[in-house]
Amino acid sequence: MSVVSADIQIARETPRRAGHPTLDAALHWYKQGIVPVPCSLTTKRPIIEWKEWQYELPDMHRVMRWFITNQVNIGLLCGGIGKLCVLDFDSRIQYINWRDDTMLLSSALWGQIAENGYKVITGRGVHVYIKTKFAQPSYRCDKYKADVKGEGGIAIAPPSVHPSGAMYTPLNDGDIYVVACQQELLDAVPPVSSMSHRGRHAGIWDDIESMAACYNGPYVDVRSALPIVDFVQDIGGERPIKYGRDKRFGLTRCIYPGHKDSHASMRIDTVRNTLNCSSTSCPLHSDSYWLNVVDVYKLICDMDEYDAYMELRQYVLFNKSKGRLG
Ligand SMILES: [Zn+2]
């Protein structure tokens, strides 16, 4: 056997990419406070004891030792210190359904996540990366056939190779957006809700119950439960003028405190329950998305998303108890 053919033999057995892409990727995540762990090429499972690294960042040399070989996949620990959360859609169709729904109906933040958030093509589906400000248990979303990987979850990341041979490939070089309010995550990717799933997803059900225990009170989708036209009237004091087919839209003076609006610059969409101020210098103006009631309240009161959500939720619960809201 000649030396040349022996070299080819080795090259075939160990397909190498230029440099150390897996190590580079591992360090990229590590520097963002997200722990990368080496996983098997064939089973996707971690090949180290990883639980101790959920709440403690390993030192960099250890990470380099884990990934100095290219013969491992890279798994990112979700939840824990990095608070990474990955929406793992089983199929591209389900991902597209979710994206279209989210861009149409959800908050400005989720519209951004759906459009510009960092995403990865997997074997058959898509991963959408976010970070949370709260500890998020993992759960199953039946509506979009997705696993939401939070505490204790591991997301296989590029440039890993799926056991089928497919590469995990970034769909874009988008940002990882931070979600401050847990309820917003649950609205965007609703958890399984039927008891009939107890058998099929026994382990996940426990997580749902522990997640439910994190809330203080019943589930309320503030964005749809509170008609934005009533909210604007409450704050602005005047009834918006209806226009458009089926009187879908409303027009009124802007309710942002700093906007001295002599014209009626604020447009309301009563179907999507969103609004937009046409004055480009106004904080309630957006070129890309109309704002929902949580977005608006957050900006008007200069509070964070979570507080705005919780305050509006109280407002909705109070008004419902008085029979004021449908
Ligand atoms: Zn305005």
Boltz pocket constraint, residues with backbone or C-beta under 6 A from the ligand:
constraints:
  - pocket:
      binder: B
      contacts: [[A, 254], [A, 255], [A, 256], [A, 259], [A, 261], [A, 265], [A, 277], [A, 278], [A, 279], [A, 282], [A, 283], [A, 284], [A, 285]]
      max_distance: 6.0
